[in-house]
Amino acid sequence: MTPLTLLCPQCGSPLPRQALWRIVTCTYCGADVTRSEDLVRAADFHEAYLRSRAGDSAADIACGGQCYKTIAHLGAGGSASLALAERSGAMPRRVVLKIAHAGAPAGQLAREKAILDQLQADDVPGAAYFTQRLPQAVAVGSSASPDGQQREVLVLRHPTGFWGSLADVRLAYGRAIDARHAVWMWRRVLEVLAYVHAGGWSHGRLAPEHLLVHPADHGVLIIGWSGARRSRHDGGAQGRDLMQLAWAMRTMLADAPGEPAISRATPPPLARLLERASLDRAWCAALGAEGMRQAVGRAAKEAFGPARFIDFNPTPSN
């Protein structure tokens, strides 16, 4: 057997063989040395841990063993509010916190996380692409709110580049948006729905408030999955998704708030498609999300000619 001599990497002096499995101190230069890359002094680890948790005292939300400092209020729905936050510590990360209102159904956010985890875990064609275009949950738990009450909290990865919801866009415009923008918004959601529906899922609550827009990339992110259901044989639920999406697009193409009457500025091919898609659930179910996406593309080509990229500003000047 070939003898093994361990030398101090700092001064070159021989080390005792215990350096093979633990940390030793070189008797010549005083350096702490070990051959194992898995060992670290408990005191050094504790100091590094304390540095990593620096800033916890300024955090106002704790969930999943991490502390978060809220930065800005993003909005509120019927059962929860949304806030942009940052994880405290040596490796901060932006997240979105979904905080349940007082009196919200217990376990609703835990169920939403379970649904999002299942959507991310699905191994079906297109998963590598489309799971990046669905919300990603980090943790769920409970945390004390400013009023001292324990509230359920869902931590979501912060989707960079997204400006706000289509409801926010509609409010900023105060009138119908350009129908050319409604086309890409509609088609982007349909692309994701085609993938989701292929896995047997239906969202169930598609509305402008649940569609976040990415102005620069012409992207749309579907949020609000707590009411989603999975049934591979429920084409009616998927048809309802398509009807709800059509009504959301009618909202974006309405000249006035309230029940969305389609603006006269909407080209007839799109207006006819919207009218049928928002009223005929059986037709929507038969067509499916991919069939609807193709129908929108044909109507847009008839109305505007070949597709081209048009910059989108979510807050136009009046």
Buried (B, 14 or more C-beta within 10 A) or exposed (E): EEEEEBEBEEEEEEBEEEBEEEBBBBEEEEBEBBBEEEEEEEEEEEEEEEEEBEBBEEBBBBBBEBBBBBEEEBEEBEBBBBBBBBBBBEEEBBBBBBBBBEEBEEEBBBBBBBBBEBBBEBEEEBBEEBBEBBBBBBBBBBBEBEEEEEBBBBBBEBBEEBBBBBBBBBEBBEBBBBBBBBBBBBBBBBBBBBBBBBBBBBBBBBBBBBBBBBBEEBBBBBBBBBBBEBEEEBBEBBBBBBBBBBBBBBBBBBBEEEEBEBBEEBBEBBBEBBEBBBEBBEBBBEBBBBBBBBBBBEBBEEBBEEEEEEEBEBEEEE
